[in-house]
Amino acid sequence: MANMAQAIRMALHVGESKLGVKDIFGQDVGAPLGGVFTATQGLKTAWNAPLDERGIVGCAMGIALTGDRCVAEIQFCDYIFNTIDLLKITGNTHWVSNGNYNMPLVLMTPVGAGIRGSIYHSHSFDAWASRLPGWKIVTPSTPLDAYGLMLSAIEDPNPVMFLKPKALMRVRGEELLPGEPESEKELKSMIDAPIGDRTSWKPNWPKLDTSFRVPIGKAKVCREGDAVTLVSYGRTMPICLKAADDLRAESGVAVEVIDLRSIYPYDWQAVKNSILKTRRVLFVNEDTEVTNFGEHLAYRVTQELFYEIHARPRVLAGKNVPGIGLHPNLEDNSVPQYSDILSELKEILAEQA
């Protein structure tokens, strides 16, 4: 099974060979490294940009305004904050031009904790991204979703931000990408550059199903249940699944688990339908708890479903601290962990209607 970095790399290969992507660029994106997570290794159109986040975003805007498709990367989302004004312009260009100009660009950036990256490599960006009108925001939790969402993002006529969870980039999926070989070793030998001299190396891309897509704005029900709805995305998604599975095994409680996959537009209908069935909901993500995107979802539940729910909607998010410390204890106490999710689920189940 491919890991997420390999899945993104294969999607970008489809993008440049089949979908008209002319440029894939960013700091260390080109040869020989192929990105800090190797997600752009071996791609023909990948090239290295200077260490200049504003230059990267500005260049992507210019390419997109000519009508060409591009994928740009900010090496870590922790360094994207000095581009906020440009991101705003990128998002509103189609609107302010009365639909006369599209911006067909993808901006991908690694997000979140889980790699012991300390204060400069552990930020989340989903709440900030959700406040950028005109952008679509996606964040996968599996390699298959990463592949399908990237292809949908490339095809979109306007800007899509692809938030890839740092801690999941090396995690292998449970489902084969359509067309990938079943053997992990075979896939690695085909598309992973060897250690050492890479001057003559070229990838041998598998014959992928290039028609596969994960629609932007479509959530996935990962576990069926009737006791409580658990909504998450990105890095916390696998932890939520484990908590739900363990709770079922321990006490027979069926938690309905939804992977949002798209932060904007988000699949409110899927969330609403689930809550109408379970009457209880917990939103989990690792961004800081103040002005968290989960708070918006909880607010909407309160506004639209107040008389349908049996317990107050809850949000489990990262602590509102200036940064995440390097020591494992500091990181583990700053963002939601397995025990936190399990505890919140038990509390909401115990809350009386």
C-alpha positions in Angstrom: 0.0 0.0 0.0 1.2 3.5 -0.8 1.9 6.0 1.9 0.5 9.5 1.7 3.6 11.0 0.3 3.7 8.4 -2.5 0.0 8.9 -3.2 0.4 12.7 -3.5 3.4 12.1 -5.8 1.4 9.8 -8.1 -1.5 12.3 -8.2 0.9 15.0 -9.2 2.4 12.8 -11.9 -1.2 12.3 -13.3 -1.6 16.1 -13.0 1.5 16.9 -15.1 1.0 14.1 -17.6 -2.8 14.2 -18.1 -4.4 17.3 -16.5 -2.3 20.1 -17.8 -0.1 21.0 -14.8 2.8 23.0 -16.1 4.7 23.9 -12.9 5.1 22.2 -9.5 7.4 24.3 -7.4 8.4 25.4 -3.9 11.4 25.3 -1.6 13.3 22.0 -2.1 10.4 20.7 -4.3 12.6 19.8 -7.3 15.5 17.5 -7.7 17.3 16.0 -5.9 15.2 16.1 -2.7 11.7 16.1 -4.1 10.3 17.9 -1.0 11.0 17.4 2.6 8.5 14.5 2.6 9.6 13.3 -0.9 6.1 14.0 -2.2 7.4 15.6 -5.5 10.2 13.2 -6.2 10.8 12.3 -9.8 8.2 14.8 -11.3 9.2 16.4 -14.6 7.7 19.8 -14.0 9.0 20.2 -10.4 11.5 23.0 -9.7 13.1 24.7 -6.7 12.0 28.2 -5.7 13.9 30.5 -3.4 13.2 30.5 0.3 10.5 33.2 -0.3 6.9 32.2 0.6 5.5 35.5 -0.8 7.4 34.9 -4.0 6.0 31.4 -4.3 2.4 32.4 -3.8 2.8 35.4 -6.1 4.4 33.3 -8.8 1.5 30.8 -8.5 -1.0 33.6 -8.9 0.8 34.9 -12.0 0.9 31.4 -13.6 -2.8 30.8 -12.8 -3.9 34.2 -14.3 -2.4 33.2 -17.6 -4.7 30.2 -17.6 -2.0 27.6 -16.8 -2.4 25.1 -14.0 0.2 24.9 -11.3 0.8 23.3 -7.9 2.9 25.4 -5.4 4.1 24.3 -2.0 4.9 26.2 1.2 7.3 23.8 2.9 5.6 24.0 6.2 2.3 25.9 7.0 4.2 27.5 10.0 5.7 29.8 7.4 2.6 30.7 5.4 1.4 33.5 7.6 3.3 36.2 5.8 1.3 35.5 2.7 -2.2 36.1 4.1 -2.8 39.2 2.1 -1.8 37.4 -1.1 -4.0 34.4 -0.2 -6.9 36.8 0.2 -6.3 38.3 -3.3 -6.0 34.8 -4.8 -9.4 33.9 -3.3 -11.3 36.9 -4.3 -10.0 37.3 -7.9 -12.7 35.3 -9.6 -15.4 37.3 -7.6 -14.0 40.8 -8.0 -13.5 40.2 -11.8 -17.2 39.3 -12.1 -16.2 35.8 -13.1 -13.9 36.9 -15.9 -10.7 35.5 -14.4 -10.1 32.1 -12.9 -7.2 31.1 -10.6 -6.5 27.4 -11.3 -3.8 26.8 -8.7 -3.3 24.3 -5.9 -1.3 25.4 -2.8 -0.2 22.5 -0.7 1.4 22.7 2.7 2.1 20.3 5.5 0.1 21.0 8.7 -0.2 19.9 12.3 1.8 18.3 15.1 2.9 14.7 15.6 6.5 14.9 14.3 8.0 16.6 17.4 8.6 19.7 15.3 8.5 22.2 18.2 7.1 25.7 17.9 8.2 26.3 14.2 7.0 23.0 12.7 3.8 22.1 14.5 1.2 24.6 13.6 -2.2 23.9 12.2 -3.8 26.1 9.6 -7.3 24.8 9.0 -9.1 27.5 11.0 -7.1 30.2 9.3 -7.7 28.7 5.9 -11.5 28.5 6.5 -11.5 32.3 6.8 -10.2 32.8 3.3 -13.2 33.3 1.1 -12.9 32.0 -2.5 -10.6 29.1 -1.5 -11.6 25.4 -1.2 -9.8 23.7 1.6 -9.1 20.0 1.7 -7.2 17.8 4.2 -6.9 14.0 3.7 -6.4 11.4 6.4 -5.6 8.4 4.0 -3.4 8.0 1.0 -6.4 7.1 -1.2 -8.2 10.3 -0.2 -5.0 12.3 -0.8 -4.7 10.9 -4.3 -8.4 11.5 -5.2 -8.5 15.0 -3.5 -5.4 16.2 -5.2 -6.7 15.2 -8.6 -10.0 17.1 -7.9 -8.0 20.1 -6.7 -5.9 20.2 -9.8 -9.0 20.2 -12.0 -10.8 22.9 -10.1 -10.8 26.2 -12.0 -10.1 28.2 -8.8 -7.7 28.0 -5.8 -7.6 24.9 -3.7 -5.5 24.6 -0.5 -4.3 21.1 0.1 -3.4 20.7 3.8 -1.4 17.5 4.2 -0.9 16.2 7.7 2.8 16.0 8.6 2.4 13.0 10.9 0.5 11.0 8.2 2.9 11.4 5.3 4.7 8.2 6.0 1.6 6.2 7.1 0.5 3.5 4.6 -3.1 3.2 3.7 -5.5 0.2 4.0 -6.8 0.5 0.4 -4.8 0.3 -2.8 -4.8 3.3 -5.1 -6.5 2.3 -8.4 -3.7 0.9 -10.5 -0.9 0.7 -7.9 1.0 -2.6 -7.5 0.0 -4.7 -4.5 3.5 -5.1 -3.3 4.9 -2.2 -1.2 8.5 -3.2 -2.3 7.5 -3.1 -5.9 6.0 0.3 -5.6 9.0 1.6 -3.8 11.4 0.3 -6.4 9.3 2.0 -9.1 8.8 5.5 -7.7 11.2 6.1 -4.8 14.6 7.5 -5.6 17.6 5.5 -4.3 19.8 6.8 -1.6 23.0 8.3 -3.0 23.6 9.3 -6.6 20.3 10.1 -8.3 21.6 11.9 -11.4 20.5 9.1 -13.8 17.4 7.8 -11.8 14.0 8.1 -13.3 10.7 6.9 -11.9 8.8 4.0 -13.5 5.3 5.2 -12.9 2.6 2.5 -12.5 -0.4 2.5 -14.8 -2.8 4.4 -12.6 -6.5 4.8 -13.0 -6.6 8.5 -13.8 -10.4 8.8 -13.7 -10.6 8.2 -9.9 -11.6 11.3 -7.9 -12.7 12.2 -4.3 -15.1 15.0 -4.7 -14.3 18.2 -2.8 -17.0 18.9 -0.2 -18.0 15.3 0.3 -17.5 13.7 3.7 -17.0 10.0 4.3 -18.8 7.9 6.9 -16.0 5.7 8.2 -17.9 3.9 10.9 -21.7 3.4 11.2 -23.2 4.0 14.6 -26.2 5.3 16.5 -24.9 6.4 19.9 -22.9 9.5 19.1 -21.4 11.2 16.1 -17.7 11.8 16.0 -16.5 14.3 13.3 -12.8 14.8 12.5 -10.3 15.2 9.6 -6.6 15.0 9.0 -4.1 13.8 11.6 -6.7 13.2 14.4 -8.9 11.0 12.1 -7.0 7.7 12.7 -6.9 8.4 16.5 -10.7 8.9 16.4 -11.2 5.7 14.6 -9.2 3.8 17.1 -11.1 5.3 20.0 -14.5 4.4 18.3 -13.4 0.9 17.6 -12.1 0.3 21.2 -15.2 1.8 22.7 -17.3 -0.6 20.6 -15.2 -3.6 21.6 -15.2 -2.5 25.3 -18.9 -1.7 25.8 -20.7 -2.3 22.5 -21.3 1.4 22.0 -21.6 2.2 18.2 -19.9 5.5 17.4 -20.6 7.0 14.0 -17.3 8.4 12.7 -17.3 11.0 9.9 -14.1 12.1 8.0 -14.9 15.6 6.8 -12.1 15.5 4.2 -13.1 19.0 3.0 -13.0 21.9 5.5 -14.6 24.2 2.9 -17.0 23.6 1.4 -17.9 21.0 4.0 -20.5 18.3 3.9 -23.1 19.7 6.3 -25.8 17.3 5.1 -23.7 14.3 6.1 -23.0 15.7 9.5 -26.6 16.8 10.0 -28.0 13.4 9.0 -25.7 11.6 11.4 -26.6 13.9 14.3 -30.3 13.5 13.7 -29.7 9.7 14.1 -27.4 9.8 17.1 -28.5 13.1 18.9 -25.0 13.7 20.2 -21.8 15.0 18.5 -18.2 15.5 19.2 -15.9 17.5 16.9 -12.2 16.8 17.1 -9.2 18.5 15.5 -5.7 19.7 16.6 -5.9 23.4 15.8 -6.1 25.7 18.9 -9.4 25.8 20.7 -10.1 29.5 20.4 -11.8 30.4 17.1 -11.5 26.8 16.1 -13.3 25.5 12.9 -15.0 22.9 15.1 -16.6 25.8 17.0 -18.3 26.9 13.8 -19.7 23.4 13.3 -20.9 23.2 17.0 -22.5 26.7 16.6 -24.4 25.5 13.5 -25.5 22.4 15.3 -26.9 24.6 18.1 -28.6 27.0 15.7 -30.2 24.4 13.5 -30.5 21.2 15.6 -31.0 22.5 19.1 -34.3 20.8 19.7 -33.0 17.5 18.1 -30.0 16.9 20.3 -29.8 15.1 23.6 -26.5 16.6 24.8 -24.6 19.8 24.2 -22.3 19.6 21.1 -18.6 19.3 22.1 -15.3 20.4 20.6 -12.0 18.8 21.5 -9.1 20.8 20.1 -5.6 21.9 20.8 -4.8 24.0 23.8 -4.7 27.8 23.3 -1.0 28.1 23.8 1.5 30.3 21.8 3.3 27.2 20.4 3.9 23.5 20.8 7.0 22.6 22.8 9.7 20.2 21.6 9.5 17.8 24.5 7.0 14.9 23.9 5.1 15.7 27.1 4.6 19.3 26.0 3.3 18.3 22.5 1.1 15.5 23.9 -0.5 17.9 26.3 -1.1 20.5 23.7 -3.1 18.6 21.1 -5.8 15.9 21.4 -4.6 12.4 22.2 -6.3 9.0 22.2 -7.2 9.2 25.9 -8.7 12.6 25.5 -11.0 11.5 22.7 -12.1 8.4 24.6 -12.8 10.4 27.7 -14.9 13.0 25.8 -16.9 10.2 24.1 -17.7 8.6 27.5 -18.7 11.9 29.0 -21.0 12.9 26.2 -22.6 9.4 26.3 -23.2 9.8 30.0 -24.7 13.3 29.7 -28.5 13.1 30.4 -30.9 14.3 27.8 
